[in-house]
Amino acid sequence: MESLFKGYYQPTPEQFEKLWEEGTFVFDTNVLLNLYRYKIESREEVLNVIRQIEGRIWIPYQVGLEFHRNRLTVLGEQNSNLSTIKNSIRDSINSIEKKCKDLDLDKRHSEIKTSTFIERFRELSESVINELDEIKAKKLTNDIDEDVVLTELTKLFSANKGSLGSPPKDQKVLETIYKDGEFRAKNKIPPSFEDILEAQKKKSDEEYYAFEGLNYKKGFGDLIVWKQIIEFAHENQKKNIIFVTDDKKEDWMRIINSHGKKTISARPELVSEIFKEASVENFYIYDTKGFLDYSKEYLETDIQDETIKDIQSIFVESSVNSNIQKNIEGFHIREQVVRWLKENYFYIQESNQEYFYDFLAVDDWERKELISLEYLDDTGYNSLENSILKKLKIMSGQLNSCNRINFILIIPAFERQHLDIEAIASHLGDFINENIKPRIIFGYSKINVLLTLVCTYRGNQNIRQLFQYEFNN
């Protein structure tokens, strides 16, 4: 069976040994660009591991192109982050000084000498700013004029060494990839379907960028990388390929939802495709952290724990930025939900949250209903379930004038592609039967409970109701 369904099988210990002993290591653009984000010591450790396997490393031409197109942007971001922190510190001191003057504290309070403690604030702030400058000089790799990362990568990856792929032969090669990519995106066949779909939604006059007489369509970069890896493996009869990428999207990795999102392996479709098209026997994907962790076992490298923490922090920072974006979108989701509620109820009134509900609603039968909004994401069910049980107890005990509580579970548009709706419905059904139903029957006999699962849609105001459970005594 394994030969027919190869993508669903993890490599055996023997196959992992072969991958690391004989395999070619292919690096993605994000791995190279992240070298600018690490401390100097961490960057050197990553580069040292790559140097150790220098005879077996390779990057697609597309990776080289994307690296050169984006490196100054990444360098600028790193320098901008430090400048932003320093400016924020200075702005804070100025704000405190202005507030003291506005309140006229020196005259109103004889014991307060604002100039004294403001000066202490200034001394402390300048000390912190100087320390940041020292960190920049000693730890960060963000010097545009003397780009050590570029210098080192230029030595490692070159066409003469055979460690850098060739450009597409002509525009026809790219057009064939674009046509294939549109089919893949429509049917969510990996890789690149997420980027292609996003690019199609944001279609503008700048749909392409040009380099060396070829036109590259935005959103198709991952697919070009993938096609070039397959071509390289086929032409050079490579049997073992390790792809190192810090891309965690679902169009590269097999992700399941089991009390939170878990990354299992490369997408089975990718393993099967490279096996079929290039006769690659073993293909595996690591992120940079995994690559370094396993290099200790298979290459006997000496990687410091501090390096692993530094690299891991990059992903934490990325996750925080992603959550900020989700919060921004969350405002729009609430607006969608309010419109949807107004369409489905005769009257709604927003709560002040005193009793842990979001809206008091009245339906056409003049029945009052308490509505609590719950946002369902990929972080697991435990916090959601605890929230429902806690609110059920509080609301049923304090609001005797209402006889129905509706917990509306919202799947935001930006989470839908990561969540298995059927699995959610099944899990919630079990949760209701095991936890809520007994409480309705034995504990809160005056309250009927609804659980309503809905999902939002990006780009329009529609909300789709997937299912609803109602329990009463």
RODO-2510 file (C-alpha; in nm, 4 decimals, decimal comma):
residues 473
     n   res          X          Y          Z
     1     m     0,0000     0,0000     0,0000
     2     e     0,2826     0,2430     0,0780
     3     s     0,3914     0,2697    -0,2870
     4     l     0,0386     0,3717    -0,3888
     5     f    -0,0262     0,6088    -0,0973
     6     k     0,3272     0,7272    -0,0279
     7     g     0,2268     1,0763     0,0814
     8     y     0,0429     0,9440     0,3865
     9     y     0,3431     0,7551     0,5274
    10     q     0,6082     0,9080     0,7508
    11     p     0,9698     0,8133     0,6667
    12     t     1,1069     0,5234     0,8671
    13     p     1,4126     0,5749     1,0934
    14     e     1,6247     0,4211     0,8168
    15     q     1,4791     0,6631     0,5602
    16     f     1,5479     0,9597     0,7878
    17     e     1,9084     0,8430     0,8152
    18     k     1,9317     0,8317     0,4372
    19     l     1,7729     1,1749     0,4014
    20     w     2,0313     1,3331     0,6278
    21     e     2,3307     1,1326     0,5026
    22     e     2,2634     1,1570     0,1280
    23     g     1,9873     1,4113     0,0788
    24     t     1,9949     1,7527    -0,0864
    25     f     1,8886     2,0403     0,1389
    26     v     1,6711     2,2964    -0,0373
    27     f     1,6136     2,6299     0,1383
    28     d     1,3127     2,8578     0,1021
    29     t     1,3244     3,2380     0,0767
    30     n     1,1888     3,2950     0,4270
    31     v     1,4716     3,0895     0,5805
    32     l     1,7319     3,3119     0,4153
    33     l     1,5527     3,6381     0,4980
    34     n     1,5071     3,5368     0,8611
    35     l     1,8850     3,5416     0,8984
    36     y     1,8515     3,9210     0,9168
    37     r     1,6120     3,8883     1,2099
    38     y     1,8369     3,6735     1,4313
    39     k     2,1080     3,7785     1,6690
    40     i     2,4587     3,7576     1,5255
    41     e     2,5401     3,4432     1,7246
    42     s     2,2223     3,2690     1,6088
    43     r     2,2808     3,3681     1,2486
    44     e     2,6335     3,2283     1,2619
    45     e     2,5156     2,8964     1,4020
    46     v     2,2591     2,8596     1,1231
    47     l     2,5190     2,9466     0,8597
    48     n     2,7702     2,7045     1,0156
    49     v     2,5255     2,4157     0,9804
    50     i     2,4644     2,5095     0,6164
    51     r     2,8418     2,5279     0,5575
    52     q     2,8783     2,1797     0,7061
    53     i     2,6558     2,0388     0,4290
    54     e     2,7741     2,2826     0,1619
    55     g     2,8193     2,0093    -0,0972
    56     r     2,4506     1,9124    -0,0663
    57     i     2,2701     2,2472    -0,0580
    58     w     2,0602     2,4109    -0,3301
    59     i     1,8094     2,6900    -0,3794
    60     p     1,5678     2,7368    -0,6701
    61     y     1,6219     3,0417    -0,8902
    62     q     1,2880     3,1779    -0,7657
    63     v     1,4174     3,1716    -0,4066
    64     g     1,7226     3,3736    -0,5110
    65     l     1,5034     3,6239    -0,6939
    66     e     1,2606     3,6665    -0,4030
    67     f     1,5485     3,7018    -0,1569
    68     h     1,7051     3,9883    -0,3529
    69     r     1,3670     4,1568    -0,4061
    70     n     1,2803     4,1499    -0,0343
    71     r     1,6076     4,1771     0,1590
    72     l     1,6140     4,5596     0,1783
    73     t     1,2544     4,5576     0,3005
    74     v     1,3463     4,3175     0,5822
    75     l     1,6549     4,5216     0,6680
    76     g     1,4403     4,8348     0,6776
    77     e     1,1869     4,6662     0,9057
    78     q     1,4572     4,5687     1,1540
    79     n     1,6013     4,9200     1,1685
    80     s     1,2527     5,0716     1,1838
    81     n     1,1550     4,8547     1,4820
    82     l     1,4408     4,9908     1,6934
    83     s     1,3712     5,3484     1,5854
    84     t     1,0036     5,3054     1,6733
    85     i     1,0888     5,1846     2,0251
    86     k     1,3296     5,4727     2,0842
    87     n     1,0807     5,7291     1,9544
    88     s     0,8087     5,5801     2,1748
    89     i     1,0285     5,6175     2,4814
    90     r     1,1020     5,9827     2,4036
    91     d     0,7365     6,0538     2,3196
    92     s     0,6306     5,9048     2,6541
    93     i     0,8598     6,1394     2,8464
    94     n     0,7336     6,4388     2,6494
    95     s     0,3758     6,3314     2,7159
    96     i     0,4386     6,3090     3,0920
    97     e     0,6017     6,6515     3,0933
    98     k     0,3114     6,8047     2,9003
    99     k     0,0555     6,6470     3,1325
   100     c     0,2351     6,7862     3,4373
   101     k     0,2313     7,1343     3,2856
   102     d    -0,1358     7,1064     3,1914
   103     l    -0,2263     7,0055     3,5472
   104     d     0,0025     7,2743     3,6915
   105     l     0,1216     7,0272     3,9542
   106     d     0,4061     7,2423     4,0879
   107     k     0,1598     7,5090     4,1982
   108     r    -0,1233     7,2828     4,3094
   109     h     0,0950     7,0466     4,5158
   110     s     0,3815     7,2048     4,7053
   111     e     0,5427     6,8668     4,7735
   112     i     0,5692     6,7810     4,4041
   113     k     0,8689     6,9014     4,2022
   114     t     0,7888     6,7871     3,8519
   115     s     1,1222     6,8960     3,7058
   116     t     1,3052     6,6585     3,9399
   117     f     1,1238     6,3368     3,8544
   118     i     1,0930     6,4274     3,4849
   119     e     1,4692     6,4643     3,4750
   120     r     1,5017     6,1210     3,6362
   121     f     1,2704     5,9819     3,3685
   122     r     1,4874     6,1401     3,0984
   123     e     1,8060     5,9940     3,2447
   124     l     1,6490     5,6486     3,2599
   125     s     1,5113     5,6745     2,9064
   126     e     1,8469     5,7800     2,7613
   127     s     2,0110     5,4887     2,9421
   128     v     1,7624     5,2473     2,7836
   129     i     1,8099     5,4066     2,4404
   130     n     2,1887     5,3753     2,4690
   131     e     2,1474     5,0104     2,5637
   132     l     1,9296     4,9544     2,2554
   133     d     2,1995     5,1126     2,0400
   134     e     2,4568     4,8767     2,1907
   135     i     2,2314     4,5778     2,1200
   136     k     2,1914     4,6982     1,7626
   137     a     2,5684     4,7219     1,7216
   138     k     2,6547     4,3911     1,8878
   139     k     2,3605     4,1584     1,8316
   140     l     2,1546     4,2537     1,5296
   141     t     2,2428     4,1935     1,1665
   142     n     2,0845     4,4929     1,0017
   143     d     2,3652     4,6915     0,8393
   144     i     2,2682     4,7811     0,4832
   145     d     2,6117     4,9141     0,3890
   146     e     2,7998     4,6071     0,5098
   147     d     2,5578     4,3209     0,4468
   148     v     2,7249     4,0161     0,6002
   149     v     2,4246     3,7929     0,5289
   150     l     2,4294     3,8765     0,1580
   151     t     2,8045     3,8190     0,1420
   152     e     2,7826     3,4776     0,3078
   153     l     2,4843     3,3586     0,1038
   154     t     2,6521     3,4701    -0,2196
   155     k     2,9474     3,2465    -0,1301
   156     l     2,7254     2,9498    -0,0497
   157     f     2,4783     2,9638    -0,3368
   158     s     2,6032     3,0134    -0,6918
   159     a     2,5306     2,8704    -1,0348
   160     n     2,8973     2,7792    -1,0810
   161     k     2,8855     2,5581    -0,7731
   162     g     2,5582     2,4029    -0,8815
   163     s     2,3879     2,5254    -0,5642
   164     l     2,1653     2,7802    -0,7401
   165     g     1,8999     2,6877    -0,9950
   166     s     1,8622     2,8268    -1,3451
   167     p     1,5982     3,0862    -1,4422
   168     p     1,2875     2,9839    -1,6414
   169     k     1,3753     2,9241    -2,0068
   170     d     1,1105     3,1612    -2,1363
   171     q     0,7743     3,3204    -2,0599
   172     k     0,5898     3,0120    -2,1840
   173     v     0,7269     2,8111    -1,8898
   174     l     0,5832     3,0658    -1,6481
   175     e     0,2500     3,0877    -1,8292
   176     t     0,2131     2,7098    -1,8017
   177     i     0,2750     2,7370    -1,4273
   178     y     0,0170     3,0175    -1,3962
   179     k    -0,2459     2,8108    -1,5732
   180     d    -0,1728     2,5128    -1,3482
   181     g    -0,1791     2,7428    -1,0440
   182     e    -0,5262     2,8735    -1,1256
   183     f    -0,6563     2,5164    -1,1402
   184     r    -0,4800     2,4317    -0,8127
   185     a    -0,6138     2,7420    -0,6385
   186     k    -0,9701     2,6732    -0,7504
   187     n    -0,9488     2,3189    -0,6153
   188     k    -0,7159     2,3953    -0,3203
   189     i    -0,4403     2,1697    -0,4467
   190     p    -0,1038     2,2514    -0,2823
   191     p     0,1188     2,4389    -0,2898
   192     s     0,0499     2,8108    -0,3285
   193     f    -0,3305     2,8007    -0,3439
   194     e    -0,3654     3,0358    -0,0452
   195     d    -0,1330     3,2974    -0,1957
   196     i    -0,2944     3,2697    -0,5396
   197     l    -0,6465     3,3092    -0,4011
   198     e    -0,5359     3,6074    -0,1923
   199     a    -0,3689     3,7683    -0,4948
   200     q    -0,6837     3,7171    -0,7012
   201     k    -0,8920     3,8930    -0,4347
   202     k    -0,6496     4,1860    -0,4284
   203     k    -0,6128     4,2076    -0,8053
   204     s    -0,4742     4,5465    -0,9050
   205     d    -0,2806     4,7102    -1,1854
   206     e     0,0379     4,5636    -1,0379
   207     e    -0,0501     4,2024    -1,1060
   208     y     0,3009     4,1202    -1,2304
   209     y     0,6586     4,2215    -1,1611
   210     a     0,9322     4,1961    -1,4245
   211     f     1,2921     4,0752    -1,4099
   212     e     1,5370     3,9879    -1,6879
   213     g     1,2674     4,0071    -1,9545
   214     l     1,0243     3,7723    -1,7772
   215     n     0,6948     3,8645    -1,6111
   216     y     0,6284     3,7057    -1,2720
   217     k     0,2695     3,6894    -1,1540
   218     k     0,2165     3,7804    -0,7892
   219     g     0,0888     3,5015    -0,5657
   220     f     0,2468     3,2221    -0,7717
   221     g     0,5928     3,2312    -0,6110
   222     d     0,5540     2,9142    -0,4018
   223     l     0,4304     2,7168    -0,7014
   224     i     0,7259     2,8348    -0,9123
   225     v     0,9585     2,7274    -0,6295
   226     w     0,7882     2,3878    -0,6149
   227     k     0,8076     2,3328    -0,9923
   228     q     1,1766     2,4240    -0,9902
   229     i     1,2456     2,1778    -0,7071
   230     i     1,0762     1,8999    -0,9042
   231     e     1,2677     1,9920    -1,2211
   232     f     1,5979     1,9976    -1,0305
   233     a     1,5319     1,6589    -0,8676
   234     h     1,4286     1,5034    -1,2002
   235     e     1,7222     1,6348    -1,4040
   236     n     1,9813     1,5465    -1,1383
   237     q     1,8206     1,2161    -1,0309
   238     k     1,7986     1,3247    -0,6684
   239     k     1,6343     1,0566    -0,4551
   240     n     1,6328     1,2338    -0,1179
   241     i     1,5174     1,5923    -0,0695
   242     i     1,4836     1,7930     0,2524
   243     f     1,3007     2,1228     0,2076
   244     v     1,3633     2,3808     0,4817
   245     t     1,0919     2,6462     0,4990
   246     d     0,9448     2,8667     0,7683
   247     d     0,6148     2,8782     0,5817
   248     k     0,3497     2,7196     0,8061
   249     k     0,0531     2,7613     0,5735
   250     e    -0,1868     2,4804     0,4978
   251     d    -0,0840     2,4745     0,1326
   252     w     0,2558     2,3291     0,2346
   253     m     0,1922     2,1450     0,5584
   254     r    -0,0592     1,8840     0,6676
   255     i    -0,2440     2,0442     0,9583
   256     i    -0,5042     1,8772     1,1760
   257     n    -0,7255     2,0153     1,4512
   258     s    -0,6984     1,8081     1,7670
   259     h    -0,7450     2,0348     2,0695
   260     g    -0,5595     2,2996     1,8740
   261     k    -0,3874     2,3178     1,5390
   262     k    -0,1083     2,0623     1,4947
   263     t     0,1357     2,0366     1,2041
   264     i     0,1949     1,6732     1,1116
   265     s     0,4056     1,6638     0,7953
   266     a     0,4285     1,7827     0,4360
   267     r     0,1000     1,7687     0,2475
   268     p     0,0524     1,4128     0,1112
   269     e    -0,0197     1,5600    -0,2327
   270     l     0,3275     1,7153    -0,2439
   271     v     0,5052     1,3952    -0,1443
   272     s     0,3095     1,1990    -0,4046
   273     e     0,3704     1,4583    -0,6764
   274     i     0,7476     1,4764    -0,6363
   275     f     0,7579     1,0955    -0,6136
   276     k     0,5642     1,0623    -0,9393
   277     e     0,7225     1,3490    -1,1362
   278     a     1,0857     1,3147    -1,0270
   279     s     1,1121     0,9645    -0,8753
   280     v     1,2168     1,1165    -0,5408
   281     e     1,2085     0,8353    -0,2863
   282     n     1,2142     1,0423     0,0335
   283     f     1,0888     1,3986     0,0749
   284     y     1,0534     1,5825     0,4043
   285     i     0,9914     1,9397     0,5242
   286     y     1,1512     2,1059     0,8277
   287     d     1,1272     2,4600     0,9567
   288     t     1,4534     2,6253     1,0643
   289     k     1,4079     2,5252     1,4268
   290     g     1,3414     2,1609     1,3326
   291     f     1,6347     2,1644     1,0898
   292     l     1,8687     2,2782     1,3675
   293     d     1,7213     2,0432     1,6285
   294     y     1,7682     1,7360     1,4105
   295     s     2,1079     1,8490     1,2844
   296     k     2,2321     1,7830     1,6384
   297     e     2,1293     1,4190     1,6005
   298     y     2,2194     1,3522     1,2373
   299     l     2,5092     1,5940     1,1786
   300     e     2,6402     1,6061     1,5371
   301     t     2,6233     1,9855     1,5427
   302     d     2,6531     2,1796     1,8657
   303     i     2,3575     2,4181     1,8624
   304     q     2,3132     2,6418     2,1655
   305     d     1,9771     2,6543     2,3418
   306     e     1,9858     3,0333     2,3114
   307     t     1,9904     3,0003     1,9325
   308     i     1,6800     2,7822     1,9350
   309     k     1,5033     3,0350     2,1612
   310     d     1,6047     3,3209     1,9338
   311     i     1,4689     3,1456     1,6273
   312     q     1,1513     3,0465     1,8088
   313     s     1,0948     3,4091     1,9094
   314     i     1,0671     3,5047     1,5420
   315     f     0,7628     3,2802     1,5103
   316     v     0,6106     3,4155     1,8324
   317     e     0,6495     3,7706     1,6994
   318     s     0,4899     3,6662     1,3720
   319     s     0,2010     3,5072     1,5625
   320     v     0,1462     3,8259     1,7634
   321     n     0,1314     4,0318     1,4443
   322     s    -0,1168     3,7848     1,3021
   323     n    -0,3343     3,8147     1,6130
   324     i    -0,3300     4,1936     1,5815
   325     q    -0,4614     4,1568     1,2280
   326     k    -0,7303     3,9194     1,3513
   327     n    -0,8365     4,1701     1,6136
   328     i    -0,8699     4,4365     1,3463
   329     e    -1,0871     4,2046     1,1418
   330     g    -1,2792     4,1183     1,4580
   331     f    -1,4343     4,4653     1,4634
   332     h    -1,5810     4,3996     1,1190
   333     i    -1,7052     4,0574     1,2269
   334     r    -1,9001     4,2089     1,5158
   335     e    -2,0620     4,4533     1,2738
   336     q    -2,1613     4,1605     1,0529
   337     v    -2,3102     3,9752     1,3493
   338     v    -2,5100     4,2795     1,4647
   339     r    -2,6602     4,3185     1,1168
   340     w    -2,7427     3,9478     1,1112
   341     l    -2,9110     3,9685     1,4527
   342     k    -3,1213     4,2660     1,3432
   343     e    -3,2408     4,0638     1,0451
   344     n    -3,3415     3,7709     1,2677
   345     y    -3,4911     3,9467     1,5720
   346     f    -3,7639     4,2016     1,6221
   347     y    -3,5463     4,4008     1,8633
   348     i    -3,1901     4,3813     2,0015
   349     q    -3,0192     4,5825     2,2742
   350     e    -2,6465     4,5697     2,3451
   351     s    -2,5477     4,4709     2,6985
   352     n    -2,3034     4,6442     2,9298
   353     q    -2,1563     4,2964     3,0035
   354     e    -2,2677     4,3102     3,3675
   355     y    -2,4298     3,9690     3,3340
   356     f    -2,1855     3,8167     3,0854
   357     y    -2,4016     3,8419     2,7766
   358     d    -2,3668     4,0605     2,4669
   359     f    -2,7252     4,1316     2,3593
   360     l    -3,0789     4,1190     2,4896
   361     a    -3,3014     4,0195     2,1970
   362     v    -3,6758     3,9953     2,1464
   363     d    -3,8206     3,7729     1,8744
   364     d    -4,1493     3,8065     1,6904
   365     w    -4,3244     3,6126     1,9694
   366     e    -4,2089     3,8765     2,2196
   367     r    -3,9877     3,6164     2,3828
   368     k    -3,6772     3,7603     2,5479
   369     e    -3,3457     3,5936     2,4764
   370     l    -2,9937     3,6539     2,6045
   371     i    -2,7260     3,6283     2,3357
   372     s    -2,3604     3,5580     2,4086
   373     l    -2,1084     3,5753     2,1235
   374     e    -1,8252     3,3225     2,1282
   375     y    -1,5424     3,3282     1,8714
   376     l    -1,4248     2,9855     1,7635
   377     d    -1,0670     2,9693     1,6353
   378     d    -0,7907     2,7102     1,6021
   379     t    -0,6697     2,7327     1,9620
   380     g    -0,8895     2,4519     2,0880
   381     y    -1,2233     2,4027     2,2585
   382     n    -1,1346     2,4032     2,6269
   383     s    -1,1506     2,7792     2,6852
   384     l    -1,4709     2,8013     2,4809
   385     e    -1,6407     2,5234     2,6758
   386     n    -1,5364     2,6686     3,0101
   387     s    -1,6690     3,0071     2,9035
   388     i    -2,0073     2,8625     2,8039
   389     l    -2,0500     2,6717     3,1309
   390     k    -1,9447     2,9730     3,3399
   391     k    -2,1805     3,2092     3,1593
   392     l    -2,4648     2,9568     3,1700
   393     k    -2,4395     2,9384     3,5477
   394     i    -2,4211     3,3156     3,5965
   395     m    -2,6922     3,4132     3,3498
   396     s    -2,9406     3,1481     3,4574
   397     g    -2,8996     3,2451     3,8213
   398     q    -2,9432     3,6205     3,7826
   399     l    -3,1775     3,6860     3,4889
   400     n    -3,5084     3,5196     3,5731
   401     s    -3,7014     3,7497     3,3382
   402     c    -3,5529     3,5745     3,0319
   403     n    -3,6184     3,2113     2,9565
   404     r    -3,3713     3,1441     2,6758
   405     i    -2,9940     3,1799     2,6303
   406     n    -2,8372     3,1611     2,2862
   407     f    -2,4629     3,0994     2,2609
   408     i    -2,3691     3,2017     1,9066
   409     l    -2,0393     3,0375     1,8102
   410     i    -1,8750     3,2392     1,5332
   411     i    -1,6135     3,1040     1,2928
   412     p    -1,4404     3,4129     1,1471
   413     a    -1,3628     3,4199     0,7762
   414     f    -0,9867     3,4170     0,8373
   415     e    -1,0148     3,0885     1,0323
   416     r    -1,2505     2,8941     0,8048
   417     q    -0,9787     2,7483     0,5846
   418     h    -0,8035     2,5986     0,8907
   419     l    -1,1078     2,4436     1,0593
   420     d    -1,2904     2,1191     0,9916
   421     i    -1,6554     2,2268     1,0193
   422     e    -1,7909     1,8722     1,0444
   423     a    -1,5454     1,7897     1,3222
   424     i    -1,6495     2,1048     1,5080
   425     a    -2,0183     2,0145     1,4788
   426     s    -1,9510     1,6614     1,6037
   427     h    -1,7398     1,7827     1,8948
   428     l    -1,9943     2,0422     2,0001
   429     g    -2,2701     1,7835     1,9816
   430     d    -2,0764     1,5650     2,2243
   431     f    -2,0079     1,8610     2,4501
   432     i    -2,3771     1,9545     2,4596
   433     n    -2,4924     1,6034     2,5420
   434     e    -2,2275     1,5517     2,8102
   435     n    -2,2242     1,8945     2,9771
   436     i    -2,5106     2,1240     2,8879
   437     k    -2,8037     1,8842     2,8515
   438     p    -2,7678     1,7394     3,2044
   439     r    -2,7510     2,0907     3,3490
   440     i    -3,0669     2,1932     3,1644
   441     i    -3,2518     1,8890     3,2907
   442     f    -3,1294     1,8897     3,6494
   443     g    -3,0037     2,2395     3,7253
   444     y    -3,1523     2,5249     3,5268
   445     s    -3,5076     2,4149     3,4577
   446     k    -3,6355     2,7656     3,3769
   447     i    -3,3813     2,8298     3,1030
   448     n    -3,3804     2,6993     2,7477
   449     v    -3,0391     2,6909     2,5814
   450     l    -2,9486     2,7299     2,2146
   451     l    -2,6097     2,6684     2,0591
   452     t    -2,5860     2,8293     1,7158
   453     l    -2,2818     2,7780     1,4915
   454     v    -2,2334     3,0416     1,2204
   455     c    -1,9486     3,1402     0,9905
   456     t    -1,8639     3,4762     0,8364
   457     y    -1,7416     3,5432     0,4853
   458     r    -1,4551     3,7691     0,3821
   459     g    -1,5433     4,0462     0,1405
   460     n    -1,9208     4,0553     0,1988
   461     q    -2,1718     4,0966     0,4791
   462     n    -2,3220     3,7476     0,4700
   463     i    -2,3317     3,5085     0,7643
   464     r    -2,4198     3,1454     0,7202
   465     q    -2,5887     2,9503     0,9978
   466     l    -2,4466     2,5979     0,9955
   467     f    -2,6537     2,4353     1,2683
   468     q    -2,8442     2,5025     1,5878
   469     y    -2,9150     2,2886     1,8932
   470     e    -3,1924     2,3749     2,1377
   471     f    -3,2374     2,2158     2,4791
   472     n    -3,5197     2,2727     2,7242
   473     n    -3,6674     2,1043     3,0268
***
